[in-house]
Amino acid sequence: MKINQLFKMSALSVALTTSINVNADQQILDDLIVDGSTCIGQDCVNGESFGFDTLRLKENNLRIKFDDTSNSASFPSNDWQLTANDSGNGGANKFSIDDVTGGRTPFTIEASAPSNSLYVDDGGRIGFGTSTPSVQLHLKDGNTPTLRLEQDGSSGFTAQTWDLAGNEANFFIRDATNGSKLPFRIYPGAPTDSLAVKSSGEVGIGTNSPSANLHIKSTSSGVKEMLLLENNGGSYITFKNNNNTGSWYFTHENNSPSDFLISKNDSSPAMRLTESGDMTITGTLTTAGTTCSGGCDLVFSDSYPLPSIEDHATEMWKNSYLPAVGQTIENSPFNITQKLGGMLNELEKAHIYIEQLHKRIEALEAK
């Protein structure tokens, strides 16, 4: 047989074999190296223009599945899948990572998501909306960047949603579930240590080292309102001792005449102070002051330098006030404790003088 006839028969054999096995799977029992680009999918064509693509998947359903065939209980065997777009009509244009074994999709990016929607830099910092995150988690947006905390009720707890957000007006916490109320705000320019809570639970306002459960500090050089209690009606402060049943109330009376009251428990006020400055107390008033000008009961002591009636009178008329009481200027404040002690001193001296005068009268009468 001629050589050219052999070549024709070989070519026919190859053609027949190719025709018969055109749909057969190909199994390569060795490494596969492709020096060029690769297109996989039903819509790949002869002469495919790859551009810079090294590997191209091309058809109407694009999936890369990681099918782990581990069968030992000690090895992980979960299957994963990279999915481009939903396969159904009207589905989402998106890229997802699917947990095939678990039937979940933990990660999805929708088409048209803005640039840098999620960015991880070389320092491990994560940017949302920025390619230059400056802290571990950096959220950037043109209008009120917000972090939402949503409890959806799926675990049996009442659904509740909170937002943490900030803008040019304030940083705030929003109760999105209850009418988007803003229970907490911080305004731009607030000074350092506007609010500080120590590890012991003590709260400082204006200080980071509070020395009481609530410590309010100001560096103002002038008079400043430090505490304001405001209400559409009366208001009060309660002092309660948990070791007994007693509570004291400092009250701004709700009804007219809107006096200031001090009372214990629900009893009648122990003290009432009116707008005009009149004070009423239900008990006695005891001074613990130590000032008793000139000495009080000491006037009865033999060592007390009791002035004579004439000397006392001279000093009294010269200064226009009782010596032990001191000057009392009209319409000016004075020390009640000091004045009371001085008056007691003068009263006791007056009784001594009365006794002295009585003895003189008796002596004159006897003559």
Buried (B, 14 or more C-beta within 10 A) or exposed (E): EEEEEEEEEEEEEEEEEEEEEEEEEEEEEEEEEEEEBBBEEEEEEEEBEEEEEEEBBBEEEBBEEEEEEEEEEEEEEEBBBBBBBEEEEEEEEBBBBBBBEEEEBEEEEEEEEEEBEEBEBEEEBBBBBBEEBEEEEBBBEEEEBBEEEEEEEEEEEEEBBBBBBBEEEBBBBBBBBEEEEEEEEEEEEEEEBEEBEBEEEBBBBBBEEBEEEEBEBEEEEEEEEEEEEEEEEEEBEEEEEEEEEEBBBBBBBEEEEEBBBBBEEEEEBBBBBEEEEEEEEEEEEEEEEEEBBBBBEBBEEEEBEBBEBEEBEEEBEEEEBBBBBBEEEEEEEEBEBBBBBBBBBBBBBEEBBEEEEEEEEEEEEEE
